[in-house]
Amino acid sequence: MIISALYLLGMLIYNAGLAVASLFYEKARLLYKGRRNTWRILRNYKADKPCIWIHSASMGEFEQARPIVEAIRKQQPDRRIVLTFYSPSGYEVRKNYQLADVVCYLPSDTPWNARRFIKAINPDLAIFIKYEYWHFFLTALRNKKIRTLGASMILDKAQPFFKWYGAWFRDMLYCFDHLYIQDKNSAELLQSIGVKHFTIAGDTRFDRVKAISEASKQIPLVEEFVKDAPMVFVAGSTWPPDEDLIVPFINNPANNVKLIIASHEIDNDRVRKLLARFTVKAFLYTEPIENPSEAKVLIINTMGMLSSIYKYGQISYVGGGFGKGIHNTLEPATYGIPVLFGPKHTRFKEALDLIACGGGFAVTDNQSFTSILTTLINDKEKLAAAGRASDEYVRSMCGATELIMKTI
C-alpha cells in the first residue's frame, strides 16, 4: 500500500510537470493535450460489445502490435479493436490507423483513470506490447477478471522485477494471464523469480517483416540495373556519415560491386548532393538512363521501395549507426543476406543478435567498413554462411503472432 501510494504520488507529480512542460515543449504539449482528448474520443465510442484493447508505447512497439491487429481483422473481422499509445511519436503517426476502431493516448496511470478507461471501452482482452507495465491499469484489469496478455515481451536483469526490492513490481507480472516473451534470456530471468506463465514465442515484428518480404514487388528498373552484376550492395536509410564510408569504396575502380542506395532523407537537394559525390556512373531512380546495367550506382529517391529493394542485394548496409541509432536491420536480414551497420547499435536487440549469430557486422570507420565488406565480397563461403545466419535468425523468431492468435 505504501509503495502504491508513492507510485501514485509520483504519477501526480509527473502530470503536474507535464502540464508545465507543455507550455514550452512540443512533445510534452502533444502528450498533455492528447491525453485530455482521449476522453472526448471515448465519449463518441459505443461500448455496447466487448473489444480487444492493444497498448503500445510508441512507433516501434506499434510495429510489433500491427501483425496482431492484422491477424485479428483477418480472422475476426467484426471484432472491435482499441489501440492506445503512450508516446506522441507513435500516436501522431498512427492516429488514423484504419484497422482499429479507436486510436487514442493512454491516460495517466491512476486508479480513477484506469477504472474510467476500462469502463469506457469494455474490453474482454487486453494486450500490452514489449515492456509496458502500468500498475493501476493492470490491477484494474485483474480485478475485473479481464484476460491480459503480454506480447513480444523482453526482460532485462536491470529491471526492478529482478531486484531485492522488486516484490511490488513483480506483482504486475501476475496481472498477466500469459506472457509471450522473445527469448531464452527473458525466460531464465522469469524462472529465477518463480514466474511460470510464459511462452518463448519470438517477436511479432519478425512476422511483419517476413510478410512484407513475401509480398515484395518486382521492380523492372532495378532488375535491369543489377542484370549480370557480379555483386550488388544495398545501402538503406543512410545519412552522410554512412555515405562517407560507402562512397569512397564504390568510387574505387578496384571494387567490382554495384550499389543501390536509399538515403533516409530523399528531398531533391539531398539526393543531388549524394549523386554529385560519385565519380562512377550513377543515376536517380526517377531519372532512368538508357542502359541502366552500364551504371555502377542507382540512387533510390522515392518512398516505400526499400523493403522490396533489399532482395536484389547480396550484402546490405543499414544507416543511422553514426547518429542516434541504426534503422531497421530486419528488412534486409529477412532476405537472408548479411547486414552491416554503424557503432550506435547496442540498444537494438536484433542487431546484437545478428552479430552473435554471424549475420551482422558492426563497423566503426572506413578501415573496418572496407575490411568487412571486402572479405564478404571475396570470400564466397563466408558470404553464404553470413546470409544463412541472417535467414535462420529471422525464421527462428517468427511465429509469435500465430501463437498469440491461438489464445485470442
FIMI-485618 format. One line per 8 residues: number of its first residue (from 1); their letters; for each residue x negated, y, z of N, C-alpha, C. Coordinates in steps of 0.2 Angstrom, whole numbers, always signed. Each point is the difference from the previous one (the first is absolute). Layout:
N
NUM) A) X Y Z X Y Z X Y Z ~ ...;
end
This chain:
408
1) MIISALYL) -4 -6 +0 +4 +6 +0 -4 +6 +0 ~ -6 +0 +4 -4 +6 +0 -3 +1 -6 ~ -3 -5 -4 -3 +1 -6 +5 +2 -5 ~ +6 -3 +0 +5 +3 -5 +2 +7 +1 ~ +0 +2 +6 +1 +7 +2 -5 +5 -3 ~ -7 -3 +1 -5 +4 -3 +0 +0 -7 ~ +1 -5 -3 +1 -1 -7 +5 +5 -3 ~ +6 +0 +3 +5 +5 -2 -2 +7 +1;
9) LGMLIYNA) -3 +2 +6 -3 +6 +1 -5 +2 -6 ~ -4 -4 -2 -5 +1 -5 +4 +1 -7 ~ +5 -3 -1 +4 +1 -6 +3 +7 +0 ~ +3 +2 +6 +3 +7 +0 -5 +5 -1 ~ -6 -1 +3 -5 +5 -1 -2 +0 -7 ~ -1 -6 -3 -2 +0 -7 +6 +4 -4 ~ +6 -1 +1 +5 +3 -4 +0 +8 +1 ~ -2 +2 +6 +0 +7 +1 -6 +3 -4;
17) GLAVASLF) -6 -4 +0 -5 +2 -4 +1 +0 -7 ~ +4 -5 -2 +2 +0 -7 +4 +6 -2 ~ +4 +2 +4 +4 +6 -2 -4 +6 +0 ~ -5 +1 +4 -4 +6 -1 -5 -1 -6 ~ -2 -6 -1 -5 -1 -6 +4 +1 -6 ~ +6 -1 +0 +4 +1 -7 +1 +7 -2 ~ -2 +5 +5 +0 +7 -2 -6 +1 -4 ~ -5 -4 +0 -7 +2 -3 -2 -5 -5;
25) YEKARLLY) +2 -7 +0 -3 -5 -4 +6 -3 -4 ~ -1 -1 -7 +5 -3 -4 +2 -7 +2 ~ -5 -4 +1 +2 -7 +2 +4 -1 +6 ~ -2 +4 +5 +4 +0 +6 +7 +3 -1 ~ +0 +5 -4 +7 +3 -2 +4 -5 -3 ~ -2 -4 -5 +4 -5 -4 +2 -5 +5 ~ -4 -2 +5 +2 -6 +5 +5 +3 +5 ~ -1 +6 +2 +5 +3 +5 +7 +1 -3;
33) KGRRNTWR) +0 +3 -6 +6 +1 -3 +3 -6 -3 ~ -4 -5 -2 +2 -6 -3 +4 -4 +5 ~ -3 +0 +6 +3 -4 +6 +7 +3 +2 ~ +0 +6 +0 +7 +3 +1 +5 -1 -5 ~ -3 -1 -6 +5 -1 -6 +2 -7 +0 ~ -3 -4 +3 +2 -8 +1 +7 +0 +2 ~ +2 +4 +5 +7 -1 +3 +5 +3 -5 ~ -2 +5 -4 +5 +2 -5 +1 -5 -5;
41) ILRNYKAD) -6 -4 -2 +1 -5 -5 +4 -5 +2 ~ -1 -2 +7 +4 -6 +2 +8 +2 +2 ~ +1 +6 +0 +7 +2 +1 +4 -2 -6 ~ -3 +0 -6 +3 -2 -6 +0 -7 -2 ~ -3 -4 +5 -1 -7 -2 +5 -4 +4 ~ +4 -4 -3 +5 -4 +3 -3 -7 +2 ~ +0 -1 +7 -3 -6 +3 +6 -5 +1 ~ +4 -1 -5 +6 -5 +1 -2 -7 -1;
49) KPCIWIHS) -6 -1 -3 -3 -7 +0 -7 +0 +1 ~ -3 -5 +3 -7 +0 +2 -5 +1 -6 ~ -6 +2 +2 -5 +2 -5 -7 -4 +2 ~ -4 +0 -4 -7 -2 +1 -4 +7 +1 ~ -3 +1 +5 -4 +6 +2 -8 -2 -1 ~ -3 +4 -4 -7 -2 -2 -4 +7 +2 ~ -5 -1 +4 -4 +6 +2 -7 +0 -2 ~ -2 +5 -3 -7 +1 -2 -3 +6 +2;
57) ASMGEFEQ) -7 +0 +2 -3 +6 +3 +0 +5 -6 ~ -4 -2 -5 -1 +5 -6 +0 -4 -6 ~ -4 +3 -5 +1 -2 -7 -4 -7 -1 ~ -5 -1 +4 -3 -7 -1 +4 -5 +3 ~ +3 +1 +5 +5 -5 +3 +6 -1 -4 ~ +2 +5 -3 +6 +0 -5 -2 -5 -6 ~ -6 +0 -2 -2 -5 -5 +1 -7 +2 ~ -1 -1 +7 +1 -7 +3 +7 -1 +1;
65) ARPIVEAI) +4 +5 +1 +7 -1 +1 +4 -1 -7 ~ -3 +3 -5 +4 +0 -6 +1 -7 -3 ~ -4 -5 +0 +1 -7 -2 +6 -3 +4 ~ +1 +2 +6 +5 -3 +4 +7 +3 -2 ~ +0 +7 -1 +6 +3 -2 +2 -2 -7 ~ -5 -1 -5 +2 -3 -6 +3 -7 +0 ~ -3 -4 +4 +2 -7 +1 +7 +0 +3 ~ +2 +5 +5 +6 +0 +2 +5 +2 -5;
73) RKQQPDRR) -1 +5 -4 +4 +3 -5 +1 -6 -5 ~ -5 -4 -2 +1 -5 -5 +4 -6 +3 ~ -1 -2 +6 +4 -6 +3 +6 +2 +3 ~ +1 +6 +3 +6 +2 +4 +2 +7 -3 ~ +2 +1 -6 +1 +7 -3 +5 +4 +4 ~ +4 -3 +4 +5 +4 +3 -2 +2 +7 ~ -6 -2 +3 -2 +2 +6 -2 +7 +1 ~ +1 +3 +5 -2 +7 +1 -7 +0 +3;
81) IVLTFYSP) -4 +5 -2 -7 +1 +2 -1 +7 +2 ~ -2 +1 +7 -2 +6 +2 -8 +0 +1 ~ -3 +5 -3 -7 +0 +0 -2 +7 +3 ~ -5 -1 +5 -2 +5 +4 -8 +1 +0 ~ -2 +6 +1 -7 +2 +0 -2 +4 +6 ~ -6 -1 +2 -3 +5 +5 -3 +6 -3 ~ -4 -1 -5 -4 +5 -3 +3 +4 -6 ~ -1 +6 -1 +2 +4 -6 -3 -3 -6;
89) SGYEVRKN) -6 -2 +0 -3 -3 -6 +3 -6 -3 ~ +4 -3 +4 +4 -6 -2 +7 +3 -2 ~ +3 +3 +4 +7 +2 -1 +1 +5 -6 ~ -4 +5 +0 +1 +5 -5 -1 -3 -7 ~ -4 -5 -1 -1 -3 -6 +6 -5 -2 ~ +2 -3 +5 +5 -6 -1 +7 +2 +2 ~ +2 +6 +2 +6 +2 +3 +6 -1 -5 ~ -2 -1 -7 +6 -2 -5 -1 -7 -2;
97) YQLADVVC) -3 -4 +4 -1 -7 -2 +7 -3 -1 ~ +1 -3 -6 +7 -2 -2 +2 -6 +3 ~ -4 -5 +2 +2 -6 +2 +2 +0 +7 ~ -1 +5 +4 +3 +1 +6 +6 +4 +1 ~ +4 -2 +4 +7 +4 +1 -2 +7 +3 ~ -4 -1 +5 -2 +6 +4 -8 +1 +1 ~ -3 +5 -1 -7 +2 +1 +0 +6 +5 ~ -3 -1 +5 -1 +6 +5 -6 -1 +5;
105) YLPSDTPW) -1 +5 +3 -6 +0 +5 +3 -4 +6 ~ -5 -4 +4 +2 -3 +6 +0 +5 +5 ~ +5 +1 +4 +0 +5 +6 -5 -1 +5 ~ -1 +5 +4 -5 -1 +5 +2 -6 +5 ~ -5 -4 +2 +1 -6 +4 +2 +2 +8 ~ +7 +1 +0 +2 +1 +7 +6 -4 +1 ~ +2 -2 +6 +6 -5 +1 +6 +3 -3 ~ +2 +6 +0 +6 +3 -2 +0 +0 -8;
113) NARRFIKA) -6 +1 -3 +0 +0 -7 +0 -7 -3 ~ -3 -5 +4 +0 -7 -2 +8 -2 +0 ~ +3 +1 +5 +7 -2 +1 +4 +3 -6 ~ +0 +7 -1 +4 +3 -5 -2 -2 -7 ~ -6 -1 -1 -2 -2 -7 +3 -7 -2 ~ -1 -5 +5 +2 -7 -1 +8 +0 -1 ~ +3 +4 +4 +7 +0 -1 +2 +3 -6 ~ -3 +5 -3 +1 +3 -6 -1 -4 -6;
121) INPDLAIF) -5 -4 +0 -1 -4 -6 +3 -8 +1 ~ +1 -2 +6 +3 -7 +1 -4 -5 -3 ~ -6 -1 +1 -4 -5 -3 +1 -7 +3 ~ +0 -5 -4 -1 -7 +3 -6 -3 -1 ~ -5 +3 -3 -7 -2 -1 -4 +7 +0 ~ -6 +0 +3 -5 +5 +0 -7 -3 -2 ~ -3 +3 -4 -7 -2 -2 -5 +6 +0 ~ -5 -1 +5 -5 +5 +1 -6 -2 -4;
129) IKYEYWHF) -3 +4 -4 -6 -1 -4 -6 +1 +3 ~ -5 -4 +0 -7 +0 +1 -2 +1 +7 ~ +0 +7 +3 -2 +1 +6 +5 +5 +3 ~ +6 +0 -1 +5 +5 +3 +3 -3 +7 ~ -2 +3 +5 +3 -3 +7 +3 +6 +3 ~ +7 +1 +1 +3 +5 +3 +4 -3 +6 ~ -2 +2 +6 +2 -3 +6 +8 +0 +1 ~ +3 +6 +0 +7 +1 +1 +4 -3 -6;
137) FLTALRNK) -2 +0 -6 +4 -3 -5 -1 -7 +0 ~ -5 -3 +1 -1 -7 +1 +4 -3 +6 ~ +0 +4 +5 +4 -2 +6 +7 +0 -1 ~ +2 +5 -3 +8 +1 -2 +2 -6 -5 ~ -4 -2 -5 +1 -5 -4 +1 -7 +4 ~ -5 -1 +4 +0 -6 +5 +7 +0 +4 ~ +1 +5 +3 +6 +1 +4 +7 -1 -4 ~ +0 +2 -6 +6 -1 -4 +0 -7 -3;
145) KIRTLGAS) -6 -4 +1 -1 -7 -3 +1 +1 -8 ~ -4 +5 -2 +0 +0 -8 -7 -3 -2 ~ +0 -4 -5 -6 -4 -2 -5 +5 -2 ~ -6 -1 +2 -6 +5 -2 -6 -4 -2 ~ -2 +2 -6 -6 -3 -3 -6 +5 -1 ~ -6 -3 +1 -6 +4 -2 -2 -3 -7 ~ -2 +4 -4 -2 -2 -7 -7 +3 -2 ~ -4 -4 -3 -7 +2 -2 -4 +3 +6;
153) MILDKAQP) +1 -3 +6 -3 +3 +6 -7 -2 +0 ~ -4 +4 +3 -7 -1 +1 -2 +2 +7 ~ -3 -4 +4 -2 +2 +7 -8 +1 +0 ~ -2 +4 +5 -7 +2 +1 -1 +0 +7 ~ -6 -3 +2 -2 +0 +7 +0 +6 +4 ~ +0 +6 -4 +0 +7 +3 +6 +2 +2 ~ +6 -4 -2 +6 +2 +2 +2 -1 +7 ~ +4 +4 +3 +1 -1 +7 +3 -7 +2;
161) FFKWYGAW) +3 -3 -4 +3 -7 +1 -5 -4 +4 ~ -6 +1 -2 -6 -5 +1 -4 +3 +6 ~ +2 +5 +3 -4 +3 +6 +3 -3 +6 ~ -4 +1 +6 +2 -2 +6 +6 +4 +3 ~ +1 +6 -3 +6 +4 +2 +6 -1 -5 ~ +0 -5 -4 +4 +0 -6 +7 -4 +1 ~ +2 -1 +6 +6 -4 +2 +6 +4 -3 ~ +0 +6 +1 +6 +4 -2 +0 +0 -8;
169) FRDMLYCF) -5 +1 -3 +0 +0 -7 +1 -7 -3 ~ -2 -5 +3 +1 -7 -2 +8 -2 +0 ~ +3 +4 +4 +8 -2 +0 +3 +2 -6 ~ -3 +5 -4 +3 +2 -6 -1 -6 -5 ~ -5 -4 +0 -1 -6 -4 +6 -5 +1 ~ +3 +0 +6 +5 -5 +1 +7 +3 -1 ~ +0 +6 -3 +6 +3 -3 +2 -3 -7 ~ -6 -2 -3 +1 -3 -7 +2 -7 +1;
177) DHLYIQDK) +5 -2 -4 +2 -7 -1 -6 -4 -3 ~ -3 +3 -5 -6 -4 -3 -5 +5 -3 ~ -6 -1 +0 -5 +4 -3 -3 -3 -6 ~ +0 +3 -6 -3 -3 -6 -7 +4 +0 ~ -5 -4 +1 -7 +4 +1 -4 -2 -6 ~ -5 +4 -1 -4 +0 -6 -6 -6 +0 ~ -3 -1 +5 -6 -4 +0 -1 -4 +7 ~ -5 -4 -1 -2 -4 +6 -3 +4 +6;
185) NSAELLQS) -3 +5 -1 -2 +4 +5 +5 +3 +4 ~ +6 +2 -3 +6 +3 +4 +3 -6 +4 ~ +0 -6 -3 +3 -6 +3 -4 -2 +6 ~ -7 +1 +0 -4 -2 +6 +1 +5 +5 ~ +1 +6 -2 +1 +6 +6 +7 -1 +3 ~ +5 -2 -4 +6 -1 +3 +0 -6 +5 ~ -3 -6 -2 -1 -6 +4 -3 +2 +6 ~ -5 +4 +0 -4 +2 +6 +4 +3 +5;
193) IGVKHFTI) +6 +3 -1 +4 +3 +5 +7 -4 +0 ~ +0 -6 -2 +6 -5 +0 +5 +2 -4 ~ +0 +4 -5 +5 +1 -5 +0 -6 -5 ~ +6 -3 -1 +0 -6 -5 +5 +1 -5 ~ +4 +5 +0 +5 +1 -5 -2 +4 -6 ~ -5 -3 -4 -2 +3 -6 -2 -5 -5 ~ -1 +2 -6 -1 -4 -6 -6 +4 -4 ~ -5 -3 -2 -5 +3 -4 +3 +0 -7;
201) AGDTRFDR) +2 +6 -3 +4 +0 -6 -4 +4 -6 ~ -5 +3 +2 -4 +5 -5 +4 +6 +0 ~ -2 +4 -5 +2 +7 -1 +5 +1 -6 ~ +6 +3 +1 +5 +0 -5 -3 +5 -6 ~ -5 +4 +2 -2 +4 -6 -3 -4 -5 ~ -3 -6 +2 -3 -4 -5 +5 -3 -5 ~ +6 -1 +3 +6 -2 -5 +2 +5 -5 ~ -1 +6 +3 +2 +6 -4 -5 +1 -6;
209) VKAISEAS) -7 -1 +1 -5 +1 -5 +0 -6 -5 ~ +2 -6 +3 +0 -5 -4 +6 +0 -5 ~ +6 +2 +2 +5 +1 -4 -1 +6 -5 ~ -3 +5 +1 -2 +5 -4 -5 -3 -6 ~ -5 -4 +2 -5 -2 -5 +4 -5 -4 ~ +5 -4 +2 +3 -5 -4 +5 +4 -5 ~ +2 +6 +2 +4 +3 -5 -3 +6 -4 ~ -7 -1 +1 -4 +6 -4 +1 +0 -7;
217) KQIPLVEE) +0 +5 -3 +1 +1 -7 -6 +0 -4 ~ +1 -2 -7 -6 +0 -4 +0 +7 -3 ~ -7 +2 -1 -1 +7 -2 -4 +0 -6 ~ +3 +1 -6 -3 -1 -7 -7 +4 +0 ~ +0 +6 +1 -6 +4 +0 -5 -3 +4 ~ +1 -2 +6 -5 -2 +4 -3 -7 -3 ~ +5 -4 -2 -2 -6 -3 -5 +1 -6 ~ +2 +5 -4 -4 +2 -6 -7 +2 +2;
225) FVKDAPMV) +0 +4 +6 -7 +3 +3 -4 -6 +2 ~ +3 -5 +4 -5 -5 +3 -1 -6 -5 ~ +3 +0 -6 -1 -5 -5 -8 -1 -1 ~ -2 -7 +1 -7 -2 -2 -5 +3 +5 ~ +2 +3 +6 -4 +3 +5 -3 -5 +4 ~ -7 +0 +1 -3 -5 +4 +2 +0 +7 ~ +1 +6 +3 +2 +1 +7 +4 +6 +0 ~ +5 +0 +4 +4 +6 +1 +0 +2 +8;
233) FVAGSTWP) -1 +6 +2 +0 +2 +6 +5 +5 +1 ~ +5 -1 +5 +6 +4 +1 -1 +4 +7 ~ +0 +6 -1 -1 +5 +6 +7 +3 +1 ~ +3 -1 +6 +6 +4 +2 +0 +4 +5 ~ +5 +5 +0 +1 +5 +6 -7 +3 +2 ~ -4 +2 -5 -7 +3 +1 +1 +8 +2 ~ -6 +2 +4 -1 +7 +1 -7 +1 -2 ~ -2 +7 -1 -6 +1 -2 -6 -3 +3;
241) PDEDLIVP) +0 -1 +7 -6 -4 +3 +0 -7 -3 ~ +5 -3 -2 +0 -7 -3 -2 +0 -7 ~ +2 +6 -3 -2 +0 -7 -8 +2 -1 ~ -3 +3 +6 -7 +1 +0 -4 -6 -1 ~ +3 -6 +2 -3 -6 +0 +1 -4 -7 ~ +7 +1 -2 +2 -4 -6 -3 +3 -7 ~ +1 +7 +0 -2 +3 -6 -7 -1 -3 ~ -5 +1 +5 -7 -1 -2 -1 -8 -3;
249) FINNPANN) +3 -4 +4 -1 -7 -2 +3 -2 -7 ~ +6 +3 -1 +3 -1 -7 -4 +4 -6 ~ -3 +6 +2 -3 +4 -5 -7 -4 -2 ~ -2 -4 +5 -7 -4 -2 +1 -5 -5 ~ -3 +1 -6 +1 -4 -6 -2 -8 +1 ~ -4 -1 +6 -2 -7 +1 +6 -4 +3 ~ +5 +4 +3 +6 -4 +3 +5 -1 -5 ~ +1 -6 -2 +4 -2 -6 +7 -2 +3;
257) VKLIIASH) +4 +5 +3 +6 -1 +3 +5 +6 -2 ~ +6 -2 -1 +5 +5 -1 +3 +2 +6 ~ +3 +7 +1 +3 +2 +6 +7 +3 -2 ~ +4 -2 +4 +7 +3 +0 +0 +3 +7 ~ +2 +7 +0 +0 +4 +6 +6 +4 +1 ~ +3 -1 +6 +6 +4 +2 -2 +4 +6 ~ -1 +7 -1 -1 +4 +6 +6 +1 +5 ~ -1 +1 +6 +6 +1 +4 +4 +6 -2;
265) EIDNDRVR) -3 +5 -2 +3 +6 -2 +0 +0 -8 ~ +6 +1 -3 -1 +0 -8 +3 +6 -3 ~ -1 +6 +3 +2 +6 -3 -5 +2 -6 ~ +2 +4 -5 -4 +0 -6 -7 +3 +2 ~ -1 +5 +4 -7 +2 +2 -4 -5 +2 ~ +2 -4 +5 -3 -6 +3 -3 -5 -5 ~ +5 -2 -4 -2 -5 -5 -5 +2 -5 ~ +1 +7 -2 -5 +3 -5 -7 +0 +3;
273) KLLARFTV) +0 +2 +6 -7 +0 +3 -3 -7 +0 ~ +4 -5 +2 -3 -7 +0 -2 -2 -7 ~ +4 +2 -5 -1 -2 -7 -7 +3 -2 ~ -1 +6 +2 -6 +4 -2 -7 -3 +3 ~ +1 -4 +6 -6 -3 +3 -3 -6 -4 ~ +4 -3 -4 -2 -6 -4 -4 +2 -6 ~ -6 -3 -1 -4 +1 -6 +1 -5 -5 ~ +4 -6 +2 +2 -5 -4 +7 +2 -3;
281) KAFLYTEP) +2 -4 -5 +6 +1 -3 +6 -1 +5 ~ +4 +5 +1 +5 -1 +5 +7 +4 -3 ~ +5 -2 +2 +7 +3 -2 +5 +0 +6 ~ +5 +4 -1 +6 +0 +5 +5 -5 -3 ~ +4 -3 +5 +5 -4 -2 +5 +3 -4 ~ +2 +6 +1 +5 +4 -3 -3 +3 -7 ~ -6 -1 -1 -3 +3 -6 -4 -6 -4 ~ +3 -5 -2 -3 -6 -3 -4 +2 -6;
289) IENPSEAK) -6 -4 -1 -4 +1 -6 +2 -5 -5 ~ -3 +1 -6 +2 -5 -5 -3 -7 +1 ~ -6 -1 +3 -2 -7 +1 -2 +0 +7 ~ +5 -2 +5 -1 +0 +7 -6 -5 +2 ~ +0 -5 -3 -5 -5 +2 -7 +2 -1 ~ -1 +6 -4 -7 +2 -1 -2 +5 +6 ~ +4 +2 +4 -1 +4 +6 -3 -4 +6 ~ -3 +3 +5 -3 -3 +5 +5 +1 +7;
297) VLIINTMG) +3 +6 -1 +4 +2 +6 +7 +2 -2 ~ +5 -2 +4 +7 +2 -1 +2 +3 +7 ~ +2 +6 +0 +3 +4 +6 +7 -1 +0 ~ +3 -2 +5 +7 -1 +1 +3 +7 +3 ~ +4 +3 -3 +2 +7 +2 +8 +0 +1 ~ +3 -6 +1 +7 +0 +1 +1 -4 +7 ~ +6 +1 +2 +2 -3 +7 +3 -7 -2 ~ +0 -4 +5 +3 -7 +0 -3 -5 -3;
305) MLSSIYKY) -6 +0 -3 -3 -5 -4 -5 -4 +3 ~ -3 +3 +6 -6 -3 +2 +1 -8 +3 ~ +6 -1 +3 +1 -7 +2 +0 -5 -6 ~ +2 +2 -6 +0 -4 -5 -7 +0 -4 ~ -4 +5 +1 -6 +1 -4 -6 -5 +3 ~ +1 -1 +7 -5 -4 +3 -1 -7 -3 ~ +5 -2 -3 -1 -7 -3 -4 +0 -6 ~ -2 +5 -3 -4 +0 -5 -8 +0 +2;
313) GQISYVGG) -1 +1 +6 -7 +0 +2 -3 -7 +3 ~ -6 +0 +0 -4 -6 +3 -2 +2 +7 ~ -1 +7 +1 -3 +3 +6 +4 +6 +2 ~ +1 +2 +6 +4 +6 +1 -3 +4 +6 ~ +2 +6 +0 -3 +5 +5 +7 +4 +2 ~ +0 +1 +7 +6 +3 +3 -3 +6 +3 ~ +3 +6 -2 -3 +7 +3 +2 +2 +7 ~ -2 +5 +2 +2 +3 +6 -5 -2 +6;
321) GFGKGIHN) -5 -4 -1 -4 -2 +5 -6 +4 +2 ~ +0 +6 -3 -5 +5 +2 +4 +6 +3 ~ +6 -1 +1 +5 +6 +2 +3 -2 +7 ~ +7 +0 +0 +4 -2 +5 +1 -7 +1 ~ -1 -4 -5 +1 -7 +0 +2 -3 -7 ~ -2 -6 +0 +1 -4 -7 +8 +0 -1 ~ +1 -1 -7 +7 -1 -2 +2 -7 +0 ~ +4 -2 -4 +3 -7 +0 -4 -5 -3;
329) TLEPATYG) -4 -4 +4 -4 -5 -3 +4 -7 -2 ~ +6 +0 +2 +4 -6 -1 +2 -1 -8 ~ +1 +6 -3 +2 +0 -7 -5 -3 -4 ~ -7 +1 +0 -4 -4 -4 -1 -7 +3 ~ -1 -1 +6 -1 -6 +3 +5 -5 -2 ~ +6 +2 -1 +6 -5 -2 -1 -3 -7 ~ -5 +3 -4 -1 -3 -6 -6 -4 +0 ~ -3 -1 +6 -6 -5 +0 -6 +3 -2;
337) IPVLFGPK) -2 +6 +1 -6 +3 -2 -3 +4 +6 ~ -7 +0 +0 -3 +3 +6 +1 +7 +0 ~ +0 +3 +7 +2 +7 +1 -6 +4 +3 ~ -2 +5 -3 -5 +4 +4 +3 +7 +3 ~ -3 +2 +5 +3 +6 +3 -5 +4 +4 ~ +1 +6 +2 -4 +4 +4 -1 -2 +8 ~ -4 +4 +4 -1 -2 +7 +6 +1 +4 ~ +5 +5 -2 +6 +1 +5 +5 -5 -1;
345) HTRFKEAL) -2 -6 +2 +5 -6 -1 +2 -3 +6 ~ -4 +1 +6 +1 -4 +6 +7 +0 +3 ~ +4 +5 -1 +7 +0 +2 +4 -4 -3 ~ -2 -3 -6 +5 -4 -4 -2 -7 +0 ~ +5 -4 +3 -1 -7 +1 -2 -4 -6 ~ +4 +2 -5 -1 -4 -6 -7 +1 -3 ~ -3 +6 +0 -6 +1 -2 -5 -4 +4 ~ +0 +0 +6 -4 -4 +5 +1 -8 -2;
353) DLIACGGG) +6 -2 -1 +1 -7 -2 -3 -2 -6 ~ +1 +5 -5 -3 -2 -7 -8 +0 +1 ~ -3 +4 +4 -7 +0 +1 -2 -7 +3 ~ +4 -2 +5 -2 -6 +4 +1 -6 -5 ~ +5 +0 -4 +1 -6 -4 -4 +0 -7 ~ -4 +5 -1 -4 +1 -6 +3 +3 -6 ~ +6 +3 +1 +3 +3 -6 +0 +7 +0 ~ -3 +3 +5 -1 +7 +0 -7 +2 +2;
361) FAVTDNQS) -2 +6 -2 -6 +3 +0 +0 +7 +2 ~ -3 +2 +6 -1 +7 +2 -6 +3 -3 ~ +0 +6 -3 -6 +4 -2 +0 +6 +3 ~ -6 +2 +1 -2 +6 +4 -3 +6 -4 ~ -3 -2 -6 -4 +5 -4 -1 -3 -7 ~ -3 +4 -4 -1 -2 -7 -4 -6 +0 ~ -5 -1 +4 -4 -6 +0 +4 -6 +2 ~ +4 +0 +5 +4 -6 +2 +5 -1 -5;
369) FTSILTTL) +3 +5 -3 +5 -1 -5 -3 -3 -6 ~ -6 +2 -3 -3 -2 -6 -2 -8 +1 ~ -3 -1 +6 -2 -7 +2 +5 -5 +0 ~ +6 +2 +3 +6 -5 +1 +3 -1 -7 ~ +1 +6 -4 +4 -1 -6 -5 -4 -5 ~ -6 +2 +0 -5 -4 -5 +0 -7 +2 ~ +0 -2 +6 +0 -7 +2 +6 -4 -3 ~ +6 +3 +1 +6 -3 -2 +0 +0 -7;
377) INDKEKLA) -2 +5 -4 +0 -1 -7 -5 -5 -3 ~ -5 -1 +3 -5 -4 -3 +0 -7 +3 ~ +3 -1 +6 +1 -7 +3 +7 -2 -1 ~ +1 -4 -5 +7 -2 -1 +3 -5 +5 ~ -5 -4 +3 +3 -4 +6 +2 +4 +6 ~ -4 +5 +1 +2 +4 +6 +6 +4 -1 ~ +1 +2 -7 +6 +4 -2 +6 -4 +1 ~ -1 -6 -2 +6 -5 +0 +2 -2 +7;
385) AAGRASDE) -5 -1 +4 +1 -2 +7 +3 +6 +4 ~ -2 +6 -1 +3 +6 +3 +8 +1 -2 ~ +1 -1 -7 +7 +0 -2 +4 -5 +3 ~ -2 -6 +0 +3 -6 +4 +2 +2 +7 ~ -5 +3 +3 +1 +2 +7 +6 +5 +1 ~ +0 +5 -4 +5 +5 +0 +7 -3 -1 ~ +0 -5 -5 +6 -3 -2 +3 -4 +6 ~ -5 -4 +3 +2 -5 +5 +2 +4 +6;
393) YVRSMCGA) -3 +6 +1 +2 +4 +6 +7 +3 -1 ~ +2 +3 -5 +6 +2 -2 +6 -5 +1 ~ -2 -6 -3 +5 -5 +0 +1 -3 +7 ~ -5 +0 +4 +0 -2 +7 +5 +4 +5 ~ +0 +7 -2 +4 +4 +3 +7 +1 -2 ~ +2 -3 -6 +7 +1 -2 +5 -5 +3 ~ +6 +1 +0 +5 -4 +2 +4 +3 +7 ~ -3 +5 +2 +3 +3 +6 +8 +2 -1;
401) TELIMKTI) +1 +3 -5 +7 +2 -2 +5 -6 +0 ~ -2 -6 -3 +4 -6 +0 +1 -2 +7 ~ -5 +0 +4 +1 -3 +7 +5 +4 +4 ~ -1 +7 -1 +5 +5 +4 +7 -1 -3 ~ +1 -1 -6 +6 +0 -3 +4 -7 +2 ~ -4 -5 +2 +3 -6 +2 +3 +1 +7 ~ -3 +5 +4 +3 +2 +6 +6 +4 -1 ~ -1 +5 -4 +6 +4 -2 +6 -3 -2;
end
